[in-house]
């Protein structure tokens, strides 16, 4: 009985460790919106808190705020053209994130790939 409890505890610990490793998105990520516009994000994850930045069309740094990552769900806000844009997404794997935001013609999604 004790062997089963120890094995289960070890298995749960391994699963938690592996899920934490996969969902750490700290680093530089790049992608394209509508296969036209290059985007790049620098993320810094600290547990479930997410900070980071991107560059606007004018080249100025735009900081993200209210960033969270829970499991494979990611969410943050950022200022855009005098308003606050909310971005949500999913961490697909250690090298791919899909982000979604509301555009003028509805939801827009795009993939980011982690830079090596």
C-alpha positions in Angstrom: 0.0 0.0 0.0 2.8 2.4 0.9 4.5 1.6 -2.4 1.4 2.6 -4.3 1.2 5.9 -2.5 4.9 6.7 -3.1 4.5 5.7 -6.8 1.4 7.9 -7.2 3.1 10.8 -5.4 6.2 10.4 -7.7 3.9 10.3 -10.8 2.0 13.4 -9.8 5.3 15.2 -9.1 6.6 14.2 -12.5 3.4 15.4 -14.3 3.5 18.7 -12.5 7.2 19.1 -13.4 6.7 18.3 -17.0 3.6 20.5 -17.4 5.6 23.4 -15.8 8.5 22.9 -18.2 6.3 22.8 -21.3 4.3 25.9 -20.4 7.4 28.2 -19.6 7.2 30.6 -22.5 10.0 32.9 -21.4 11.9 34.0 -24.5 11.7 35.7 -27.9 8.8 34.7 -30.2 8.1 35.6 -33.8 5.3 35.2 -36.3 3.2 36.8 -39.0 -0.3 38.3 -38.9 -2.3 37.4 -42.1 0.9 36.2 -43.6 1.9 39.8 -44.1 2.9 41.6 -40.9 5.9 40.4 -38.9 5.4 40.4 -35.2 7.8 39.6 -32.3 7.2 39.3 -28.6 9.6 39.0 -25.7 7.9 37.1 -22.8 9.1 36.7 -19.3 7.1 34.1 -17.3 7.2 33.9 -13.5 4.9 31.1 -12.4 1.4 32.2 -13.6 2.5 35.8 -14.1 3.5 37.0 -17.5 5.3 40.2 -18.5 6.8 41.2 -21.8 6.7 43.5 -24.8 6.3 43.8 -28.5 7.1 46.6 -31.0 4.5 48.7 -32.6 4.4 49.6 -36.4 6.5 52.7 -35.6 9.2 50.6 -33.9 8.3 51.8 -30.3 8.2 49.2 -27.6 4.7 48.3 -26.3 4.6 46.6 -22.9 2.0 44.0 -22.1 0.0 44.2 -18.9 -2.2 41.9 -16.9 -0.4 38.9 -18.3 -1.3 35.4 -17.0 -0.5 31.9 -18.1 -2.5 29.0 -16.6 -1.8 25.6 -18.0 -1.8 26.2 -21.7 -4.0 29.3 -21.6 -2.3 32.7 -22.1 -3.9 36.2 -21.7 -2.6 39.7 -21.6 -3.5 43.3 -22.5 -1.6 46.0 -24.4 -2.3 49.5 -25.4 -3.1 49.9 -29.1 -4.1 53.1 -30.9 -5.5 54.8 -27.7 -7.4 51.7 -26.5 -6.6 48.5 -24.6 -6.4 45.4 -26.7 -7.0 42.1 -25.0 -5.1 39.1 -26.4 -5.7 35.5 -25.5 -4.1 32.3 -26.7 -3.0 28.7 -26.3 0.5 27.3 -25.8 0.5 24.5 -28.4 3.9 23.1 -27.4 7.3 24.3 -26.3 7.8 26.1 -29.6 4.4 27.2 -30.7 1.8 29.7 -29.3 -1.5 30.7 -31.0 -2.6 34.2 -30.1 -6.1 35.7 -30.8 -7.3 39.3 -30.6 -10.4 41.2 -31.9 -9.7 43.0 -35.1 -11.9 45.4 -37.1 -13.3 42.4 -39.0 -13.6 40.0 -36.1 -11.2 37.7 -34.3 -7.8 37.4 -35.7 -5.5 34.5 -34.8 -1.8 33.9 -35.6 1.0 31.6 -34.6 4.2 32.5 -32.8 7.3 30.3 -33.0 10.0 30.4 -30.3 13.3 31.8 -31.6 16.3 29.5 -31.1 
